[in-house]
Amino acid sequence: MIIANQMEKGSTNLHAYEAGFKAAKAGAISSKDMTTEAAVAKLMWALKKTKNLQEIKKIIEKNIAGELTEQ
């Protein structure tokens, strides 16, 4: 599961509230400041490459084409 933010300039922080913390603990992945469209496209691409959850998480969290703001 990827947790995304629909705010134009927002960012998803799974550690800000209890619900997000529990989601992260259960394996949810934060889309950080990616647009919803970028997160969906990136997830489809990641799933084509691997079914391993840890590898998918690495792919989602890595800036590949400017979809994530470097922090």
C-alpha positions as CSV (number, residue, x, y, z in Angstrom):
1,M,0.0,0.0,0.0
2,I,1.2,3.4,-0.9
3,I,0.0,6.4,1.1
4,A,-0.3,9.5,-1.1
5,N,-1.1,13.1,-0.5
6,Q,-3.5,15.0,-2.8
7,M,-2.3,18.4,-1.8
8,E,-0.6,20.3,-4.6
9,K,2.5,21.1,-2.6
10,G,2.1,18.7,0.3
11,S,4.1,15.8,1.5
12,T,3.1,12.5,3.1
13,N,4.7,11.9,6.5
14,L,3.7,8.5,8.0
15,H,5.3,9.4,11.3
16,A,3.2,12.6,12.1
17,Y,0.1,10.8,13.4
18,E,-0.7,7.5,15.0
19,A,-2.7,6.2,12.0
20,G,0.3,6.9,9.7
21,F,2.7,5.3,12.1
22,K,0.6,2.2,12.3
23,A,0.3,2.1,8.5
24,A,4.1,2.4,8.1
25,K,4.6,-0.4,10.7
26,A,2.3,-2.6,8.7
27,G,4.4,-2.0,5.6
28,A,2.8,1.0,3.9
29,I,5.1,3.1,1.7
30,S,4.9,6.9,1.7
31,S,4.8,8.7,-1.6
32,K,6.4,11.7,0.1
33,D,5.8,14.7,-2.3
34,M,5.1,12.7,-5.5
35,T,1.9,13.5,-7.3
36,T,-0.8,10.8,-7.2
37,E,-0.3,10.2,-10.9
38,A,3.5,9.8,-10.5
39,A,3.0,7.4,-7.6
40,V,0.6,5.2,-9.6
41,A,2.9,5.1,-12.7
42,K,5.9,4.4,-10.5
43,L,4.2,1.6,-8.7
44,M,3.1,0.0,-11.9
45,W,6.7,0.2,-13.2
46,A,8.1,-1.2,-9.9
47,L,5.6,-4.1,-9.9
48,K,6.7,-5.0,-13.4
49,K,10.3,-5.2,-12.2
50,T,9.8,-7.1,-9.0
51,K,7.2,-8.5,-6.6
52,N,9.5,-8.2,-3.6
53,L,8.1,-5.6,-1.2
54,Q,11.5,-4.3,0.0
55,E,12.6,-3.8,-3.6
56,I,9.4,-2.0,-4.5
57,K,9.9,0.3,-1.4
58,K,13.4,1.1,-2.6
59,I,12.2,1.9,-6.1
60,I,9.3,4.1,-4.8
61,E,11.6,6.0,-2.4
62,K,14.3,6.7,-5.0
63,N,14.1,9.8,-7.2
64,I,14.3,8.5,-10.8
65,A,13.0,11.3,-13.0
66,G,12.4,14.4,-10.8
67,E,9.2,13.0,-9.3
68,L,10.5,13.4,-5.7
69,T,12.1,16.5,-4.1
70,E,15.5,15.5,-2.8
71,Q,15.5,15.9,1.0
